[in-house]
């Protein structure tokens, strides 16, 4: 049995692929950049001597995702679990996004993921085992004036995973969800941050270790859990006043 990593060619997905390789676990990698995937496959096979399959797929195009799954019916039958370390963003993601931009962001960060899960969950239910790991963003904790499409999609994904967890409380399917702050990836490169970035290598190790644990929602880095709690209990009107002061 293999482990499916959807969104594997860079950043966190890449580190998770190496972590599985290091632990001698066969993997299936999906991403829209086939050249990066082939390079990653070669490196992991040389280092760890495991089976690695790669597939090119653009998750921002939901119809492509549907066609991919219909053309590869046996793929999902041979996995023991699936991880979705996906985080597609665009420049100037604001309330003025075009319909195409919003559609693309929601497809990559929400619709494609839940479509995969809708097919996988039926298989796991028959097997009465399996694991599913999702990744959200602290940006979903509060409305903002940038990265609007991204944060809205991640908020929807978090709500979906909460429902997924509740729906599987009486099964042996393990569900994990990670709410992430800034990590040491290209998305955070060059940004002036007040708080330190989280290590993708450390997170990949945690994800691998916990993948078959009982249901969990985890913040990474951990201090984002405290910040998220504060954002939820402080009235929005007060947060608006703070925002005006900080952005003067």
LINNORZI-V728456 format. One record per residue. N is the residue number from 1. PHI is phi in degrees with one decimal (none if undefined). D_CENTER is the distance of its C-alpha to the mean C-alpha in Angstrom with 2 decimals. Layout:
BEGIN
[[N & PHI & D_CENTER] [N & PHI & D_CENTER]]
END
This chain:
BEGIN
[[1 & none & 21.48] [2 & -112.8 & 18.39] [3 & -117.1 & 14.73] [4 & -91.9 & 12.40] [5 & -117.2 & 9.54] [6 & -99.9 & 8.19] [7 & 99.8 & 7.72] [8 & -111.5 & 10.01] [9 & -81.8 & 12.78] [10 & -150.8 & 12.20] [11 & 57.0 & 10.94] [12 & -61.9 & 8.71] [13 & -58.5 & 8.29] [14 & -63.9 & 12.05] [15 & -65.8 & 12.80] [16 & -64.5 & 11.22] [17 & -59.7 & 13.39] [18 & -64.5 & 16.32] [19 & -64.7 & 15.94] [20 & -66.1 & 16.24] [21 & -61.2 & 19.09] [22 & -60.3 & 20.78] [23 & -99.9 & 20.88] [24 & 59.5 & 22.35] [25 & -110.4 & 19.73] [26 & -65.4 & 19.66] [27 & -136.6 & 16.50] [28 & -120.3 & 15.62] [29 & -113.4 & 13.60] [30 & -127.1 & 12.60] [31 & -164.5 & 12.42] [32 & -85.6 & 14.81] [33 & -105.9 & 16.73] [34 & -67.4 & 18.90] [35 & -65.3 & 21.00] [36 & -64.2 & 18.32] [37 & -64.5 & 17.26] [38 & -63.6 & 20.94] [39 & -64.7 & 21.53] [40 & -63.6 & 18.72] [41 & -56.7 & 20.09] [42 & -60.6 & 23.57] [43 & -65.1 & 22.89] [44 & -66.9 & 21.12] [45 & -65.3 & 23.90] [46 & -66.4 & 26.58] [47 & -76.4 & 25.34] [48 & -122.6 & 24.41] [49 & 54.2 & 26.13] [50 & -118.1 & 23.50] [51 & -81.5 & 22.78] [52 & -130.1 & 20.06] [53 & -109.7 & 19.61] [54 & -127.7 & 17.92] [55 & -139.6 & 17.48] [56 & -88.0 & 17.27] [57 & -159.5 & 15.42] [58 & -96.4 & 14.59] [59 & -73.3 & 11.93] [60 & -77.2 & 13.63] [61 & -118.7 & 16.57] [62 & -60.8 & 16.27] [63 & -62.4 & 19.70] [64 & -64.4 & 18.78] [65 & -64.7 & 15.99] [66 & -61.6 & 18.68] [67 & -65.2 & 21.23] [68 & -61.4 & 19.20] [69 & -67.2 & 18.75] [70 & -67.6 & 22.40] [71 & -86.2 & 23.63] [72 & -127.4 & 21.90] [73 & -63.8 & 22.73] [74 & -81.9 & 23.17] [75 & -59.4 & 19.78] [76 & -73.5 & 18.06] [77 & -72.6 & 21.28] [78 & -110.0 & 20.97] [79 & -113.1 & 17.65] [80 & -98.5 & 17.57] [81 & -171.8 & 13.87] [82 & -140.4 & 10.49] [83 & -126.9 & 7.05] [84 & -124.1 & 4.01] [85 & -80.5 & 3.07] [86 & -107.6 & 3.99] [87 & -152.3 & 6.20] [88 & -83.3 & 9.54] [89 & -128.4 & 12.48] [90 & -131.1 & 16.21] [91 & -72.9 & 19.43] [92 & 53.7 & 21.41] [93 & -84.2 & 18.86] [94 & -130.2 & 21.45] [95 & -64.5 & 23.28] [96 & -92.7 & 25.18] [97 & -53.8 & 22.42] [98 & -76.2 & 23.84] [99 & -58.9 & 23.00] [100 & -63.7 & 21.55] [101 & -67.5 & 19.23] [102 & -62.6 & 17.98] [103 & -61.8 & 17.68] [104 & -64.0 & 15.72] [105 & -64.9 & 13.17] [106 & -71.4 & 12.87] [107 & -63.7 & 12.84] [108 & -69.2 & 9.93] [109 & -96.5 & 7.68] [110 & -142.5 & 9.40] [111 & -60.0 & 12.31] [112 & -64.7 & 11.29] [113 & -66.0 & 8.60] [114 & -71.5 & 11.37] [115 & -68.8 & 13.93] [116 & -55.2 & 12.62] [117 & -63.5 & 12.57] [118 & -60.3 & 16.00] [119 & -85.7 & 17.41] [120 & -71.0 & 15.99] [121 & -62.7 & 16.99] [122 & -63.6 & 20.58] [123 & -67.9 & 20.79] [124 & -64.2 & 19.52] [125 & -64.7 & 21.99] [126 & -66.0 & 24.80] [127 & -80.4 & 24.03] [128 & 56.5 & 23.54] [129 & -166.1 & 20.85] [130 & 134.5 & 17.30] [131 & -142.2 & 13.96] [132 & -134.4 & 10.55] [133 & -124.0 & 7.56] [134 & -115.0 & 4.82] [135 & -133.9 & 3.42] [136 & -106.0 & 6.06] [137 & -145.8 & 8.79] [138 & -63.2 & 12.43] [139 & -63.4 & 13.51] [140 & -80.0 & 13.20] [141 & -73.1 & 15.95] [142 & -156.2 & 18.69] [143 & -61.0 & 19.84] [144 & -147.1 & 20.49] [145 & -97.4 & 22.31] [146 & -130.4 & 19.74] [147 & 51.9 & 16.23] [148 & -67.6 & 17.21] [149 & -61.4 & 15.46] [150 & -61.7 & 12.07] [151 & -67.4 & 12.69] [152 & -65.4 & 14.18] [153 & -65.1 & 11.35] [154 & -68.4 & 8.98] [155 & -65.2 & 12.11] [156 & -62.1 & 12.55] [157 & -64.1 & 9.22] [158 & -62.7 & 10.28] [159 & -62.8 & 13.70] [160 & -62.0 & 12.79] [161 & -66.5 & 11.27] [162 & -62.5 & 14.44] [163 & -65.3 & 16.47] [164 & -64.1 & 14.95] [165 & -62.6 & 15.87] [166 & -61.7 & 19.29] [167 & -68.6 & 19.92] [168 & -116.4 & 19.54] [169 & -61.5 & 21.52] [170 & -101.3 & 24.37] [171 & -110.7 & 22.62] [172 & -103.0 & 21.62] [173 & -89.1 & 18.03] [174 & -94.5 & 15.85] [175 & -118.5 & 12.80] [176 & -124.1 & 10.65] [177 & -139.9 & 8.54] [178 & -113.4 & 8.01] [179 & -96.6 & 9.13] [180 & -107.7 & 9.25] [181 & -92.8 & 12.34] [182 & -66.6 & 13.40] [183 & -114.2 & 12.80] [184 & -81.1 & 15.31] [185 & -121.8 & 13.76] [186 & -62.0 & 15.44] [187 & -64.1 & 13.89] [188 & -101.8 & 16.05] [189 & -63.5 & 18.93] [190 & 82.9 & 22.20] [191 & -81.2 & 21.14] [192 & -87.9 & 23.65] [193 & -110.3 & 21.85] [194 & -75.9 & 23.80] [195 & -100.7 & 21.52] [196 & -67.7 & 20.49] [197 & -76.2 & 17.18] [198 & -82.2 & 15.18] [199 & -85.1 & 15.48] [200 & -66.4 & 12.64] [201 & -64.9 & 15.18] [202 & -64.4 & 15.80] [203 & -64.7 & 12.25] [204 & -59.2 & 11.90] [205 & -64.3 & 15.22] [206 & -63.8 & 14.32] [207 & -60.9 & 11.36] [208 & -63.6 & 13.89] [209 & -64.1 & 16.66] [210 & -97.8 & 15.18] [211 & -59.2 & 13.46] [212 & -111.1 & 16.63] [213 & -76.2 & 17.59] [214 & -65.2 & 18.53] [215 & -48.1 & 16.23] [216 & -142.0 & 14.64] [217 & -120.2 & 12.99] [218 & -128.3 & 12.75] [219 & -97.3 & 12.98] [220 & -143.9 & 12.65] [221 & -57.9 & 15.14] [222 & -60.5 & 17.15] [223 & -63.1 & 19.37] [224 & -67.0 & 16.80] [225 & -64.5 & 17.53] [226 & -68.3 & 21.13] [227 & -64.0 & 20.45] [228 & -61.5 & 18.36] [229 & -61.7 & 21.26] [230 & -63.2 & 23.77] [231 & -63.5 & 22.22] [232 & -81.3 & 22.41] [233 & -96.3 & 26.03] [234 & -80.1 & 27.52] [235 & -56.4 & 28.99] [236 & -60.2 & 27.52] [237 & -61.9 & 31.02] [238 & -70.5 & 31.14] [239 & -61.4 & 27.76] [240 & -63.4 & 29.16] [241 & -63.7 & 32.25] [242 & -63.1 & 30.36] [243 & -63.0 & 28.34] [244 & -63.1 & 31.67] [245 & -67.1 & 33.18] [246 & -72.2 & 30.40] [247 & -104.8 & 30.27] [248 & -67.4 & 34.05]]
END
